[in-house]
Amino acid sequence: MSTFLGSLWWMLVALGVLVTFHEFGHFWVARRCGVKVLRFSIGFGRPLWTRLGKDGTEYVVAALPLGGYVRMLDEREDHVAAHQLDQAFNRKPVLQRMAIVAAGPAANLLLAFALLWAMLVIGRPDYAPVIGKATGIAAEAGLRSGDRILAVGERETPTWSEAGMALTVAVLDRQPVALRVQRGDGSTSTRTLALDRVPATIDELRAIEATGLVARHQLRPALVGSINPGSAAWGVLAEGDRITAVDATRIAGFDDIAPAVAALAARGGPGMVEIERDGERLALEMTPASITYPDGSRRPGLGITNAATSAPATDAVLRIGPIAAVPAAVRETGFQIRQLVEMVGRAFSGKVSVQNTVAGPLTIAQAANDFASRGTAWFLNFLALLSVSLALINLLPIPVLDGGHLLYYLIELVTGRPLGERAMAAGQYLGLALIAGLMGLAFYNDILHLVS
């Protein structure tokens, strides 16, 4: 399946699941409150499939799968026969109407919990939260290669994804954060990253880079690719050799070779380059030679390139038993809600870019395809995050959204009478303008992402 078709398919799957549960929340509570539901539609526009249920509800799958709706009996929308007045939505007590409206977002939050529980039980493949390289702020804090990050602040980090998210949030808040790490000898210690020193120009996309931390799985392996004829490595190293040390300096990744070779050249004379070849450990004597690089500069080097390798295999799994996964899923749902709310706050305060906060359908489709390609557990994780996002967006106090209707009913509950038709009509126009602006921003961000 092509990337385009895959992105389109998985976005439709994601939206179909989330919208169905959202609308089912409204439908289920409306029925429990005695409201007659006329139509339950997934999607908008021309119906592709229709069925009339025994309950009198018309079930529809429509052509545009970018939403859905539940149409209820309501005197404000159509004539209601006298014998059905008690089943009309507008005739129900305000608290019941509020419950029906709030049921959609509540269903999405419940779905997020179920998806996260399933993800934890199935097991999400990931990378171990092991540091491959520490420079800058991380090195000053005493962190070093091989340290395993056990927790960032209060957030436990069983995998690198949890560690990366927690570190990104800490950088955005520009607050020092404590890292509990496990050393190579098994001992544990706590190190504090001085993230209040991160420049204000660093955005969320470069947050991890600003800490000076590079994950072990992100390092380019120090594997020898091609060797330049006549260079220091010619006739000494072979393609596929893994360099482990240069002049007693440990090499964790290919990017560590250049500075180690430069230090050896500055000392003068030959040095020992330690390698692994066909399961054997060898120490070979080499003398760096001056090399002309593509930018025209001359620097000491060995004359080798990095061997092209595929992405490393995952070496950790986030998995919990079915019973223990229940409270864990509750905590994770709460964490996602809190992070999304705080991220909106950061967007308003300017701490994060709106360009990277508001995503349109193209970005969502690409993300859906990417997460689906990683496996079932990753896609469930993505669906859960999207479900929480849908719930919170719908709870915004914007007319035409569930949150706007809840605001109307809250005013009615306090004042004892509903808002006037003119006030509600004005609110609807304002809501439509706000939604149109938000959609415009989302599409604009999509275009920017495609161009970049």
VOPAGU-2260 file (C-alpha; in pm, 1 decimal, decimal comma):
REM VOPAGU-2260
SITE   aa  ch    i         X         Y         Z
SITE  MET   A    0       0,0       0,0       0,0
SITE  SER   A    1     140,8     341,5     -97,5
SITE  THR   A    2     211,0     604,3     167,1
SITE  PHE   A    3     -76,5     820,7      41,0
SITE  LEU   A    4    -332,6     538,9      39,8
SITE  GLY   A    5    -203,2     407,5     371,2
SITE  SER   A    6    -232,9     752,0     531,4
SITE  LEU   A    7    -584,9     796,0     392,4
SITE  TRP   A    8    -695,9     450,0     505,5
SITE  TRP   A    9    -563,2     475,7     860,2
SITE  MET   A   10    -702,5     826,5     904,3
SITE  LEU   A   11   -1046,9     700,6     800,6
SITE  VAL   A   12   -1013,5     409,9    1043,8
SITE  ALA   A   13    -909,4     644,7    1324,7
SITE  LEU   A   14   -1185,7     897,9    1259,6
SITE  GLY   A   15   -1443,1     622,9    1213,4
SITE  VAL   A   16   -1364,2     466,8    1551,8
SITE  LEU   A   17   -1345,1     796,4    1741,4
SITE  VAL   A   18   -1655,4     953,9    1587,3
SITE  THR   A   19   -1861,2     637,2    1633,7
SITE  PHE   A   20   -1779,8     623,1    2004,2
SITE  HIS   A   21   -1836,1     996,9    2048,3
SITE  GLU   A   22   -2178,4     990,3    1887,0
SITE  PHE   A   23   -2269,2     664,4    2060,8
SITE  GLY   A   24   -2209,4     844,2    2391,6
SITE  HIS   A   25   -2472,3    1104,9    2299,9
SITE  PHE   A   26   -2703,6     833,5    2164,3
SITE  TRP   A   27   -2680,9     602,3    2465,6
SITE  VAL   A   28   -2744,9     870,2    2728,9
SITE  ALA   A   29   -3022,1    1030,1    2519,5
SITE  ARG   A   30   -3202,8     697,0    2503,8
SITE  ARG   A   31   -3159,7     648,5    2879,4
SITE  CYS   A   32   -3313,5     992,0    2935,4
SITE  GLY   A   33   -3616,3     902,2    2722,7
SITE  VAL   A   34   -3525,6    1115,7    2421,1
SITE  LYS   A   35   -3628,1     981,7    2079,7
SITE  VAL   A   36   -3327,2     959,4    1845,9
SITE  LEU   A   37   -3425,1    1013,0    1482,3
SITE  ARG   A   38   -3087,8     954,0    1316,1
SITE  PHE   A   39   -2745,0     821,1    1415,7
SITE  SER   A   40   -2502,8     921,1    1138,3
SITE  ILE   A   41   -2133,6     849,3    1094,1
SITE  GLY   A   42   -2011,7    1107,3     844,3
SITE  PHE   A   43   -2188,6    1389,0     662,3
SITE  GLY   A   44   -2341,6    1431,1     319,1
SITE  ARG   A   45   -2503,6    1170,0      96,9
SITE  PRO   A   46   -2586,3     843,8     278,2
SITE  LEU   A   47   -2392,5     541,6     153,2
SITE  TRP   A   48   -2568,4     293,9     379,9
SITE  THR   A   49   -2897,0     329,9     569,5
SITE  ARG   A   50   -3092,1     102,6     800,8
SITE  LEU   A   51   -3403,8     170,1    1006,0
SITE  GLY   A   52   -3377,4       5,6    1344,5
SITE  LYS   A   53   -3659,4    -148,8    1547,3
SITE  ASP   A   54   -3620,5     143,2    1787,6
SITE  GLY   A   55   -3725,2     384,1    1511,3
SITE  THR   A   56   -3376,0     528,5    1471,1
SITE  GLU   A   57   -3228,4     565,0    1122,4
SITE  TYR   A   58   -2867,0     444,4    1120,2
SITE  VAL   A   59   -2653,5     601,7     846,2
SITE  VAL   A   60   -2299,1     585,5     711,2
SITE  ALA   A   61   -2245,4     897,7     497,9
SITE  ALA   A   62   -1999,1     993,2     225,8
SITE  LEU   A   63   -1784,5    1245,3     418,0
SITE  PRO   A   64   -1626,6    1061,6     714,3
SITE  LEU   A   65   -1504,4    1379,1     885,9
SITE  GLY   A   66   -1746,3    1370,7    1175,9
SITE  GLY   A   67   -2095,0    1255,3    1258,5
SITE  TYR   A   68   -2408,2    1351,7    1444,1
SITE  VAL   A   69   -2705,5    1228,5    1643,3
SITE  ARG   A   70   -3035,0    1393,8    1546,4
SITE  MET   A   71   -3288,9    1395,3    1825,9
SITE  LEU   A   72   -3655,8    1486,1    1838,8
SITE  ASP   A   73   -3661,5    1860,7    1911,7
SITE  GLU   A   74   -3936,2    2123,8    1877,0
SITE  ARG   A   75   -3676,2    2384,1    1777,1
SITE  GLU   A   76   -3594,7    2188,6    1461,9
SITE  ASP   A   77   -3924,2    2038,3    1348,5
SITE  HIS   A   78   -4287,1    1988,0    1440,4
SITE  VAL   A   79   -4335,4    1736,2    1720,4
SITE  ALA   A   80   -4663,0    1550,2    1759,9
SITE  ALA   A   81   -4842,9    1600,6    2090,5
SITE  HIS   A   82   -4806,1    1234,9    2192,4
SITE  GLN   A   83   -4423,9    1259,4    2146,9
SITE  LEU   A   84   -4361,7    1583,9    2334,5
SITE  ASP   A   85   -4230,4    1394,1    2636,6
SITE  GLN   A   86   -3960,6    1241,8    2409,1
SITE  ALA   A   87   -3836,3    1577,4    2275,5
SITE  PHE   A   88   -3483,8    1682,7    2374,2
SITE  ASN   A   89   -3585,9    2042,9    2446,8
SITE  ARG   A   90   -3856,3    1925,7    2692,0
SITE  LYS   A   91   -3606,2    1740,2    2912,9
SITE  PRO   A   92   -3474,9    1892,7    3240,1
SITE  VAL   A   93   -3157,6    2096,7    3196,0
SITE  LEU   A   94   -2944,7    1847,0    3389,5
SITE  GLN   A   95   -3050,3    1566,0    3154,3
SITE  ARG   A   96   -2969,4    1782,3    2853,0
SITE  MET   A   97   -2627,3    1856,9    3000,8
SITE  ALA   A   98   -2568,8    1485,8    3058,3
SITE  ILE   A   99   -2660,2    1403,3    2697,1
SITE  VAL   A  100   -2423,3    1669,5    2561,2
SITE  ALA   A  101   -2138,2    1575,2    2794,7
SITE  ALA   A  102   -2174,9    1206,0    2708,7
SITE  GLY   A  103   -1989,3    1245,5    2376,8
SITE  PRO   A  104   -1660,8    1373,3    2525,8
SITE  ALA   A  105   -1703,3    1131,4    2817,6
SITE  ALA   A  106   -1727,6     840,6    2571,1
SITE  ASN   A  107   -1401,5     951,3    2408,8
SITE  LEU   A  108   -1225,2     960,8    2745,5
SITE  LEU   A  109   -1359,6     615,8    2829,8
SITE  LEU   A  110   -1243,0     492,3    2488,8
SITE  ALA   A  111    -896,2     639,7    2552,2
SITE  PHE   A  112    -875,1     443,7    2878,0
SITE  ALA   A  113    -979,4     120,8    2701,0
SITE  LEU   A  114    -728,1     175,1    2420,0
SITE  LEU   A  115    -444,0     245,5    2662,9
SITE  TRP   A  116    -535,9     -63,5    2865,9
SITE  ALA   A  117    -523,6    -275,2    2548,7
SITE  MET   A  118    -193,5    -115,8    2446,9
SITE  LEU   A  119     -37,3    -197,0    2784,6
SITE  VAL   A  120    -162,4    -556,8    2779,3
SITE  ILE   A  121     -52,5    -621,1    2419,9
SITE  GLY   A  122     284,8    -457,3    2479,3
SITE  ARG   A  123     427,9    -159,3    2293,3
SITE  PRO   A  124     774,5    -222,9    2141,6
SITE  ASP   A  125    1014,7      61,1    2212,6
SITE  TYR   A  126    1373,7     149,5    2292,3
SITE  ALA   A  127    1539,4     128,9    2632,3
SITE  PRO   A  128    1588,8     471,2    2796,9
SITE  VAL   A  129    1967,4     437,1    2783,2
SITE  ILE   A  130    2190,9     737,8    2719,8
SITE  GLY   A  131    2424,4     697,0    2425,1
SITE  LYS   A  132    2597,5    1031,7    2456,2
SITE  ALA   A  133    2585,6    1321,3    2704,0
SITE  THR   A  134    2717,8    1668,8    2626,0
SITE  GLY   A  135    2645,2    2024,2    2738,6
SITE  ILE   A  136    2391,1    2051,1    3021,2
SITE  ALA   A  137    2365,3    1671,5    3053,7
SITE  ALA   A  138    2742,4    1625,3    3086,8
SITE  GLU   A  139    2762,0    1906,8    3342,4
SITE  ALA   A  140    2492,2    1728,1    3545,3
SITE  GLY   A  141    2714,2    1419,2    3562,5
SITE  LEU   A  142    2518,9    1206,1    3315,1
SITE  ARG   A  143    2721,5     976,4    3094,2
SITE  SER   A  144    2697,2     717,4    2822,9
SITE  GLY   A  145    2535,9     394,5    2941,6
SITE  ASP   A  146    2318,3     552,1    3211,9
SITE  ARG   A  147    1959,8     423,6    3211,9
SITE  ILE   A  148    1697,4     691,2    3285,5
SITE  LEU   A  149    1456,3     550,0    3543,5
SITE  ALA   A  150    1249,5     863,7    3600,6
SITE  VAL   A  151    1228,1    1225,5    3486,9
SITE  GLY   A  152    1089,5    1421,9    3778,3
SITE  GLU   A  153     790,0    1222,6    3903,1
SITE  ARG   A  154     738,9    1047,9    3569,0
SITE  GLU   A  155     859,3     686,9    3554,0
SITE  THR   A  156    1033,7     616,1    3223,9
SITE  PRO   A  157    1031,1     246,6    3133,2
SITE  THR   A  158    1106,7     331,2    2768,0
SITE  TRP   A  159    1271,4     613,3    2574,7
SITE  SER   A  160     931,9     744,7    2455,3
SITE  GLU   A  161     828,9     826,2    2812,6
SITE  ALA   A  162    1170,4     976,6    2886,9
SITE  GLY   A  163    1165,0    1185,1    2568,6
SITE  MET   A  164     816,6    1324,1    2635,2
SITE  ALA   A  165     897,4    1411,8    2996,1
SITE  LEU   A  166    1224,0    1580,9    2895,5
SITE  THR   A  167    1050,4    1779,0    2619,0
SITE  VAL   A  168     790,7    1911,8    2865,0
SITE  ALA   A  169    1062,4    2002,6    3116,1
SITE  VAL   A  170    1257,9    2194,0    2850,8
SITE  LEU   A  171     946,4    2385,9    2742,1
SITE  ASP   A  172     883,8    2491,6    3102,3
SITE  ARG   A  173    1252,5    2594,1    3144,2
SITE  GLN   A  174    1261,9    2439,9    3492,0
SITE  PRO   A  175    1544,2    2230,7    3644,1
SITE  VAL   A  176    1442,9    1866,1    3651,5
SITE  ALA   A  177    1578,7    1569,8    3846,7
SITE  LEU   A  178    1671,4    1253,1    3659,8
SITE  ARG   A  179    1695,6     925,8    3849,1
SITE  VAL   A  180    1942,4     707,0    3663,3
SITE  GLN   A  181    2093,7     363,0    3695,7
SITE  ARG   A  182    2466,1     335,8    3636,1
SITE  GLY   A  183    2637,0      53,4    3455,5
SITE  ASP   A  184    2735,4    -105,0    3788,7
SITE  GLY   A  185    2369,2    -119,6    3898,7
SITE  SER   A  186    2385,7     170,8    4142,5
SITE  THR   A  187    2130,0     450,7    4120,5
SITE  SER   A  188    2177,0     824,7    4158,3
SITE  THR   A  189    1983,1    1144,5    4096,7
SITE  ARG   A  190    2115,6    1413,1    3863,9
SITE  THR   A  191    1961,2    1755,6    3806,6
SITE  LEU   A  192    1945,0    1902,8    3457,9
SITE  ALA   A  193    1968,9    2283,6    3468,2
SITE  LEU   A  194    1703,0    2334,2    3201,0
SITE  ASP   A  195    1647,7    2693,5    3315,3
SITE  ARG   A  196    1965,0    2764,5    3117,3
SITE  VAL   A  197    1814,5    2648,7    2786,2
SITE  PRO   A  198    1798,6    2947,3    2544,1
SITE  ALA   A  199    1453,9    3090,1    2476,9
SITE  THR   A  200    1506,9    3034,2    2103,6
SITE  ILE   A  201    1492,3    2655,0    2146,7
SITE  ASP   A  202    1151,4    2522,9    2038,1
SITE  GLU   A  203     974,2    2191,9    2106,4
SITE  LEU   A  204    1129,8    2027,3    1801,1
SITE  ARG   A  205    1481,6    2075,9    1941,2
SITE  ALA   A  206    1399,6    2025,2    2307,7
SITE  ILE   A  207    1584,3    1694,1    2352,3
SITE  GLU   A  208    1883,2    1826,5    2160,7
SITE  ALA   A  209    1900,3    2119,8    2404,7
SITE  THR   A  210    1947,1    1882,8    2699,2
SITE  GLY   A  211    2266,7    1744,3    2547,6
SITE  LEU   A  212    2127,9    1390,9    2561,6
SITE  VAL   A  213    2138,1    1144,5    2273,6
SITE  ALA   A  214    1967,8     807,9    2315,2
SITE  ARG   A  215    2173,1     497,3    2259,8
SITE  HIS   A  216    1954,6     382,7    1970,4
SITE  GLN   A  217    1992,9     721,6    1797,9
SITE  LEU   A  218    2369,3     693,1    1764,8
SITE  ARG   A  219    2507,4     600,9    1425,9
SITE  PRO   A  220    2691,3     271,9    1485,4
SITE  ALA   A  221    3067,9     305,4    1450,0
SITE  LEU   A  222    3074,9      67,5    1153,2
SITE  VAL   A  223    3332,1     113,2     879,0
SITE  GLY   A  224    3186,8     157,2     532,5
SITE  SER   A  225    3410,4     253,5     242,5
SITE  ILE   A  226    3783,1     325,3     292,3
SITE  ASN   A  227    3967,8     587,5      88,3
SITE  PRO   A  228    4271,7     447,5     -95,1
SITE  GLY   A  229    4597,9     575,5      49,6
SITE  SER   A  230    4433,7     691,2     374,0
SITE  ALA   A  231    4544,0     598,1     726,7
SITE  ALA   A  232    4283,8     319,0     736,4
SITE  TRP   A  233    4372,9     176,0     393,7
SITE  GLY   A  234    4498,9    -179,3     433,4
SITE  VAL   A  235    4438,5    -170,5     808,8
SITE  LEU   A  236    4063,5    -153,0     858,5
SITE  ALA   A  237    3805,0    -350,4     663,6
SITE  GLU   A  238    3446,5    -280,4     568,0
SITE  GLY   A  239    3215,3    -388,1     849,9
SITE  ASP   A  240    3468,3    -334,0    1131,3
SITE  ARG   A  241    3313,0    -182,4    1445,5
SITE  ILE   A  242    3542,0      75,1    1605,7
SITE  THR   A  243    3518,8      56,9    1985,7
SITE  ALA   A  244    3803,9     287,0    2095,9
SITE  VAL   A  245    4058,9     532,2    1954,9
SITE  ASP   A  246    4375,4     584,9    2161,4
SITE  ALA   A  247    4191,4     449,3    2472,1
SITE  THR   A  248    3894,3     686,0    2414,1
SITE  ARG   A  249    3570,2     486,0    2414,3
SITE  ILE   A  250    3366,9     514,6    2092,2
SITE  ALA   A  251    2988,7     488,2    2137,3
SITE  GLY   A  252    2889,3     596,8    1787,3
SITE  PHE   A  253    3039,2     700,8    1455,6
SITE  ASP   A  254    3024,2    1070,4    1546,1
SITE  ASP   A  255    3266,6    1006,0    1835,0
SITE  ILE   A  256    3544,3     900,4    1595,1
SITE  ALA   A  257    3631,2    1243,3    1450,2
SITE  PRO   A  258    3703,3    1422,0    1781,4
SITE  ALA   A  259    3896,4    1119,3    1913,5
SITE  VAL   A  260    4109,6    1110,2    1596,7
SITE  ALA   A  261    4165,7    1487,4    1620,2
SITE  ALA   A  262    4288,8    1446,0    1978,1
SITE  LEU   A  263    4520,2    1163,8    1868,6
SITE  ALA   A  264    4658,4    1377,7    1585,8
SITE  ALA   A  265    4715,7    1669,1    1824,7
SITE  ARG   A  266    4918,4    1439,4    2052,3
SITE  GLY   A  267    5126,8    1328,5    1756,6
SITE  GLY   A  268    5250,2     987,1    1659,3
SITE  PRO   A  269    5056,1     663,9    1606,7
SITE  GLY   A  270    4781,8     533,1    1836,2
SITE  MET   A  271    4586,3     215,9    1886,2
SITE  VAL   A  272    4243,3     180,2    1726,4
SITE  GLU   A  273    4038,9     -97,1    1886,6
SITE  ILE   A  274    3786,3    -278,3    1670,9
SITE  GLU   A  275    3554,3    -576,6    1660,5
SITE  ARG   A  276    3586,1    -793,9    1348,1
SITE  ASP   A  277    3402,6   -1123,8    1296,4
SITE  GLY   A  278    3355,9   -1164,3    1671,6
SITE  GLU   A  279    3720,2   -1091,1    1754,3
SITE  ARG   A  280    3857,8    -787,1    1936,5
SITE  LEU   A  281    4166,7    -636,7    1773,0
SITE  ALA   A  282    4394,3    -341,8    1848,7
SITE  LEU   A  283    4552,2    -191,4    1537,1
SITE  GLU   A  284    4815,0      80,7    1521,4
SITE  MET   A  285    4723,5     380,6    1303,3
SITE  THR   A  286    4849,8     734,9    1241,4
SITE  PRO   A  287    4586,3     992,3    1138,0
SITE  ALA   A  288    4659,0    1175,4     812,7
SITE  SER   A  289    4537,6    1511,4     685,1
SITE  ILE   A  290    4227,4    1478,0     464,8
SITE  THR   A  291    4058,4    1730,4     239,0
SITE  TYR   A  292    3684,4    1738,8     312,7
SITE  PRO   A  293    3403,5    1838,3      71,6
SITE  ASP   A  294    3389,1    2189,7     220,8
SITE  GLY   A  295    3755,7    2242,3     125,7
SITE  SER   A  296    3894,0    2221,1     478,1
SITE  ARG   A  297    4177,5    1987,3     576,2
SITE  ARG   A  298    4157,1    1795,6     902,6
SITE  PRO   A  299    4317,6    1481,6    1040,4
SITE  GLY   A  300    4113,7    1165,1     984,4
SITE  LEU   A  301    4124,2     794,5     914,3
SITE  GLY   A  302    3968,0     813,4     567,4
SITE  ILE   A  303    3655,8     608,0     634,4
SITE  THR   A  304    3283,2     651,8     585,9
SITE  ASN   A  305    2998,4     517,2     795,9
SITE  ALA   A  306    2836,8     194,4     680,5
SITE  ALA   A  307    2472,5     242,2     588,6
SITE  THR   A  308    2250,6      59,2     838,5
SITE  SER   A  309    1877,7      23,7     890,8
SITE  ALA   A  310    1700,8     147,9    1202,4
SITE  PRO   A  311    1808,9     -51,9    1508,5
SITE  ALA   A  312    1574,9    -315,9    1642,8
SITE  THR   A  313    1370,2    -221,8    1946,6
SITE  ASP   A  314    1516,0    -348,4    2272,6
SITE  ALA   A  315    1235,5    -277,7    2522,4
SITE  VAL   A  316     862,9    -346,4    2554,2
SITE  LEU   A  317     610,1    -150,1    2759,8
SITE  ARG   A  318     384,7    -430,9    2882,6
SITE  ILE   A  319     175,6    -481,1    3199,0
SITE  GLY   A  320     -57,8    -759,9    3309,8
SITE  PRO   A  321    -435,7    -717,4    3257,7
SITE  ILE   A  322    -507,7    -636,1    3624,1
SITE  ALA   A  323    -217,1    -398,2    3679,6
SITE  ALA   A  324    -294,5    -231,9    3345,3
SITE  VAL   A  325    -626,6     -95,4    3478,3
SITE  PRO   A  326    -483,0     164,6    3721,7
SITE  ALA   A  327    -191,1     221,8    3483,7
SITE  ALA   A  328    -433,2     307,9    3200,9
SITE  VAL   A  329    -624,0     541,9    3433,2
SITE  ARG   A  330    -298,6     720,6    3523,5
SITE  GLU   A  331    -191,9     741,4    3160,3
SITE  THR   A  332    -530,1     881,6    3053,3
SITE  GLY   A  333    -502,1    1145,5    3323,4
SITE  PHE   A  334    -145,6    1220,8    3216,9
SITE  GLN   A  335    -249,3    1270,6    2854,3
SITE  ILE   A  336    -537,3    1498,2    2955,4
SITE  ARG   A  337    -304,9    1706,9    3173,5
SITE  GLN   A  338     -36,0    1729,8    2906,5
SITE  LEU   A  339    -280,4    1838,0    2635,4
SITE  VAL   A  340    -435,6    2104,3    2859,1
SITE  GLU   A  341     -91,2    2232,3    2957,5
SITE  MET   A  342      21,5    2229,0    2594,2
SITE  VAL   A  343    -271,4    2452,3    2499,7
SITE  GLY   A  344    -166,1    2685,1    2781,3
SITE  ARG   A  345     189,9    2688,5    2651,7
SITE  ALA   A  346      63,4    2771,3    2302,9
SITE  PHE   A  347    -129,3    3072,0    2436,2
SITE  SER   A  348     170,6    3185,0    2642,8
SITE  GLY   A  349     406,9    3150,3    2346,4
SITE  LYS   A  350     617,3    2870,8    2498,5
SITE  VAL   A  351     534,8    2643,3    2205,3
SITE  SER   A  352     465,0    2724,3    1843,7
SITE  VAL   A  353     103,5    2712,0    1728,6
SITE  GLN   A  354     244,5    2569,5    1405,3
SITE  ASN   A  355     345,7    2254,2    1593,0
SITE  THR   A  356      38,0    2242,7    1818,8
SITE  VAL   A  357    -259,1    2262,4    1581,0
SITE  ALA   A  358    -257,9    1974,2    1330,9
SITE  GLY   A  359    -479,5    1939,0    1026,0
SITE  PRO   A  360    -610,6    1627,7     849,5
SITE  LEU   A  361    -294,7    1582,6     639,7
SITE  THR   A  362     -69,3    1574,6     945,4
SITE  ILE   A  363    -310,9    1345,5    1128,7
SITE  ALA   A  364    -323,6    1111,8     827,9
SITE  GLN   A  365      55,9    1093,8     808,0
SITE  ALA   A  366      78,2    1029,4    1181,3
SITE  ALA   A  367    -190,2     757,9    1161,8
SITE  ASN   A  368       2,0     578,1     888,4
SITE  ASP   A  369     330,9     611,4    1077,3
SITE  PHE   A  370     191,5     473,1    1402,8
SITE  ALA   A  371       5,5     193,5    1222,7
SITE  SER   A  372     331,5      88,6    1054,7
SITE  ARG   A  373     489,7      43,9    1400,2
SITE  GLY   A  374     235,7    -215,3    1507,0
SITE  THR   A  375     -99,8    -256,9    1679,9
SITE  ALA   A  376       8,7    -126,2    2020,1
SITE  TRP   A  377     150,1     195,3    1874,7
SITE  PHE   A  378    -168,1     256,5    1673,3
SITE  LEU   A  379    -380,5     203,0    1985,4
SITE  ASN   A  380    -160,0     456,1    2165,6
SITE  PHE   A  381    -215,2     703,6    1880,8
SITE  LEU   A  382    -592,3     645,7    1884,7
SITE  ALA   A  383    -600,5     707,5    2260,0
SITE  LEU   A  384    -419,9    1039,6    2224,7
SITE  LEU   A  385    -650,6    1140,1    1939,2
SITE  SER   A  386    -955,1    1038,0    2144,2
SITE  VAL   A  387    -844,9    1252,7    2438,1
SITE  SER   A  388    -780,1    1541,9    2199,1
SITE  LEU   A  389   -1128,3    1505,2    2047,0
SITE  ALA   A  390   -1286,2    1504,0    2393,9
SITE  LEU   A  391   -1103,5    1817,4    2506,3
SITE  ILE   A  392   -1166,0    2005,5    2180,9
SITE  ASN   A  393   -1537,4    1931,3    2208,2
SITE  LEU   A  394   -1540,6    2061,0    2565,7
SITE  LEU   A  395   -1410,5    2403,0    2461,9
SITE  PRO   A  396   -1677,4    2665,3    2544,7
SITE  ILE   A  397   -1730,8    2745,0    2176,7
SITE  PRO   A  398   -2087,7    2753,9    2044,0
SITE  VAL   A  399   -2160,6    2466,6    1798,3
SITE  LEU   A  400   -1929,5    2241,8    2005,3
SITE  ASP   A  401   -2046,8    2033,2    2301,0
SITE  GLY   A  402   -1870,3    2273,9    2536,5
SITE  GLY   A  403   -2066,7    2565,9    2394,1
SITE  HIS   A  404   -2397,3    2386,6    2451,0
SITE  LEU   A  405   -2289,8    2300,5    2803,9
SITE  LEU   A  406   -2217,5    2669,6    2859,5
SITE  TYR   A  407   -2569,7    2758,6    2739,4
SITE  TYR   A  408   -2724,7    2501,7    2972,8
SITE  LEU   A  409   -2508,5    2612,9    3263,7
SITE  ILE   A  410   -2635,4    2968,6    3215,7
SITE  GLU   A  411   -2990,4    2831,7    3204,4
SITE  LEU   A  412   -2926,1    2633,0    3523,2
SITE  VAL   A  413   -2800,0    2944,1    3704,1
SITE  THR   A  414   -3054,9    3195,1    3573,4
SITE  GLY   A  415   -3352,5    2961,4    3567,9
SITE  ARG   A  416   -3438,1    3035,9    3202,9
SITE  PRO   A  417   -3279,0    2952,6    2867,2
SITE  LEU   A  418   -3087,8    3204,5    2661,0
SITE  GLY   A  419   -3289,0    3403,5    2411,6
SITE  GLU   A  420   -3294,7    3299,6    2048,0
SITE  ARG   A  421   -3101,0    3609,2    1937,8
SITE  ALA   A  422   -2821,8    3542,0    2188,1
SITE  MET   A  423   -2801,0    3177,4    2083,8
SITE  ALA   A  424   -2798,7    3269,6    1714,0
SITE  ALA   A  425   -2517,4    3519,9    1772,7
SITE  GLY   A  426   -2326,5    3253,0    1962,2
SITE  GLN   A  427   -2370,1    3008,3    1675,8
SITE  TYR   A  428   -2226,5    3256,7    1425,5
SITE  LEU   A  429   -1935,7    3330,8    1658,4
SITE  GLY   A  430   -1874,1    2959,0    1705,5
SITE  LEU   A  431   -1876,3    2893,0    1332,5
SITE  ALA   A  432   -1626,9    3176,5    1279,9
SITE  LEU   A  433   -1395,6    3038,8    1548,8
SITE  ILE   A  434   -1415,6    2685,0    1409,8
SITE  ALA   A  435   -1350,7    2813,3    1057,1
SITE  GLY   A  436   -1045,7    3003,3    1184,7
SITE  LEU   A  437    -917,0    2696,4    1367,5
SITE  MET   A  438    -963,1    2479,7    1058,7
SITE  GLY   A  439    -787,9    2740,4     845,8
SITE  LEU   A  440    -492,6    2742,0    1085,1
SITE  ALA   A  441    -481,6    2360,7    1079,0
SITE  PHE   A  442    -474,4    2349,0     697,4
SITE  TYR   A  443    -212,5    2626,0     691,0
SITE  ASN   A  444       7,9    2424,2     927,0
SITE  ASP   A  445     -42,6    2116,5     708,2
SITE  ILE   A  446      79,8    2307,3     404,1
SITE  LEU   A  447     381,1    2441,4     594,2
SITE  HIS   A  448     473,8    2090,0     705,6
SITE  LEU   A  449     447,8    1957,5     351,1
SITE  VAL   A  450     660,7    2241,3     214,1
SITE  SER   A  451     925,9    2199,0     483,3
